Amino acid sequence: MRKPFAHEAVLTMAADADTRAPGAAITAALCGHWKHEPPCPLSPHHSRAEWVGSEVHVQILFAAEPEMEGDVRHRIDQALVGGRLQGPNGVTTQWQLHGSSLHSAVLEQEADHAQRLTRLSTFGCCLSERVSRASTRGRGH
């Protein structure tokens, strides 16, 4: 039975870089390509990137069989260590990984979302979200 997990990473990127690119790289690592038909073959997941000062913090929620947790985390880190992704428009986004938390806990405010990921089968997966600098201004970011 799938269980929910969380993974966090800290990146640096150019100010005008597409912060969805690391999430797409994670999807490619977990699903074979950032654009694919559901379901996710290994692990339904959701990534969210947010500017915090000059860093980009990436939070990944994923659901996996407990014995697959290590493999999923390894694939996530390998995607982020790669540091680049060419998007559908031909533009390559680059980043540098500064740290990754292999044992992040699912936060209370993420619990419902994480539980939904455990129930995904043939619909919805691989969600990537970006929070722009403009939307975080005035919120202490």
VEXDREN-2710 file (C-alpha; in Angstrom, 1 decimal):
% VEXDREN-2710
k/r/px/py/pz
1/MET/0.0/0.0/0.0
2/ARG/1.4/3.4/-1.0
3/LYS/2.3/5.9/1.7
4/PRO/2.9/9.6/1.5
5/PHE/6.4/11.1/1.7
6/ALA/7.9/14.6/1.4
7/HIS/11.3/15.6/-0.1
8/GLU/12.8/19.1/-0.1
9/ALA/15.6/20.7/-2.0
10/VAL/17.3/24.1/-2.2
11/LEU/18.4/25.4/-5.5
12/THR/19.9/28.5/-7.0
13/MET/18.6/29.7/-10.4
14/ALA/18.7/32.8/-12.6
15/ALA/16.1/35.3/-11.5
16/ASP/14.2/34.9/-14.8
17/ALA/14.4/31.1/-14.9
18/ASP/11.3/28.9/-15.1
19/THR/11.0/27.4/-11.6
20/ARG/8.8/24.7/-13.0
21/ALA/11.8/23.1/-14.7
22/PRO/13.1/21.2/-11.7
23/GLY/9.7/19.7/-11.2
24/ALA/9.6/18.7/-14.8
25/ALA/13.0/17.1/-14.5
26/ILE/11.7/15.2/-11.4
27/THR/8.7/14.0/-13.5
28/ALA/11.0/12.9/-16.3
29/ALA/13.1/10.9/-13.7
30/LEU/10.1/9.2/-12.2
31/CYS/7.9/8.8/-15.3
32/GLY/10.2/8.7/-18.3
33/HIS/9.2/12.2/-19.6
34/TRP/7.7/15.3/-18.2
35/LYS/4.7/14.9/-20.4
36/HIS/3.1/11.5/-20.2
37/GLU/-0.3/9.9/-19.9
38/PRO/-1.4/9.0/-16.4
39/PRO/-0.9/7.1/-14.2
40/CYS/2.7/7.8/-13.0
41/PRO/4.4/4.4/-13.4
42/LEU/6.5/4.6/-10.2
43/SER/5.1/7.3/-7.9
44/PRO/2.3/9.9/-8.1
45/HIS/3.9/13.2/-7.1
46/HIS/3.5/17.0/-6.9
47/SER/6.3/19.5/-6.9
48/ARG/6.2/23.1/-5.8
49/ALA/9.0/25.7/-6.2
50/GLU/9.1/28.9/-4.3
51/TRP/11.6/31.8/-4.1
52/VAL/12.9/32.3/-0.6
53/GLY/15.3/35.2/-0.9
54/SER/17.8/34.3/-3.6
55/GLU/17.1/30.6/-3.4
56/VAL/14.5/28.4/-4.8
57/HIS/13.0/25.9/-2.4
58/VAL/11.4/22.9/-4.0
59/GLN/8.9/20.7/-2.1
60/ILE/8.0/17.4/-3.5
61/LEU/5.1/15.3/-2.2
62/PHE/5.0/11.7/-3.5
63/ALA/3.3/8.4/-2.8
64/ALA/5.1/5.2/-3.0
65/GLU/5.3/1.7/-1.6
66/PRO/7.5/1.9/1.5
67/GLU/10.1/-0.4/-0.1
68/MET/10.3/2.0/-3.1
69/GLU/10.8/5.2/-1.0
70/GLY/14.6/5.1/-1.3
71/ASP/14.5/4.6/-5.1
72/VAL/12.1/7.5/-5.6
73/ARG/14.2/9.8/-3.4
74/HIS/17.3/8.8/-5.3
75/ARG/15.7/9.5/-8.7
76/ILE/14.5/12.9/-7.4
77/ASP/18.0/13.8/-6.3
78/GLN/19.6/12.6/-9.5
79/ALA/17.1/14.8/-11.5
80/LEU/18.0/17.8/-9.4
81/VAL/21.8/17.1/-9.5
82/GLY/21.5/17.1/-13.3
83/GLY/20.9/20.9/-13.0
84/ARG/19.2/21.5/-16.4
85/LEU/16.1/20.8/-18.5
86/GLN/15.3/21.8/-22.0
87/GLY/11.6/22.8/-22.2
88/PRO/9.1/22.4/-25.0
89/ASN/10.0/25.8/-26.3
90/GLY/13.7/24.8/-26.7
91/VAL/14.8/27.0/-23.8
92/THR/17.1/25.3/-21.4
93/THR/16.7/26.1/-17.7
94/GLN/19.6/25.6/-15.4
95/TRP/20.0/25.4/-11.7
96/GLN/22.4/24.3/-9.0
97/LEU/21.4/22.0/-6.2
98/HIS/22.6/23.2/-2.8
99/GLY/20.9/20.7/-0.5
100/SER/18.4/18.0/-0.3
101/SER/16.5/16.6/2.7
102/LEU/16.1/12.9/2.3
103/HIS/13.9/12.5/5.4
104/SER/11.4/15.4/5.2
105/ALA/8.1/14.9/7.0
106/VAL/4.8/15.6/5.3
107/LEU/3.6/18.8/7.0
108/GLU/0.2/19.0/8.6
109/GLN/-1.1/21.5/5.9
110/GLU/0.1/19.0/3.2
111/ALA/-1.4/15.9/4.7
112/ASP/-4.7/15.9/2.8
113/HIS/-2.9/16.4/-0.5
114/ALA/-0.4/13.7/0.3
115/GLN/-3.1/11.3/1.1
116/ARG/-4.8/12.0/-2.2
117/LEU/-1.6/11.1/-4.0
118/THR/-1.7/7.7/-2.4
119/ARG/-5.1/7.0/-4.0
120/LEU/-4.2/8.2/-7.5
121/SER/-4.4/5.5/-10.1
122/THR/-5.5/6.5/-13.6
123/PHE/-6.0/10.2/-13.3
124/GLY/-4.0/13.2/-12.4
125/CYS/-0.4/13.1/-11.5
126/CYS/2.9/14.9/-11.9
127/LEU/1.7/18.3/-10.9
128/SER/4.2/21.1/-10.9
129/GLU/3.5/24.5/-9.4
130/ARG/5.5/27.6/-9.3
131/VAL/5.2/30.6/-7.0
132/SER/6.6/33.7/-8.6
133/ARG/8.7/36.3/-6.8
134/ALA/5.8/38.8/-7.3
135/SER/3.3/36.5/-5.5
136/THR/5.6/36.1/-2.5
137/ARG/6.4/39.8/-2.0
138/GLY/5.2/41.1/1.2
139/ARG/4.9/37.6/2.7
140/GLY/8.4/37.5/4.2
141/HIS/10.0/35.6/1.2
END
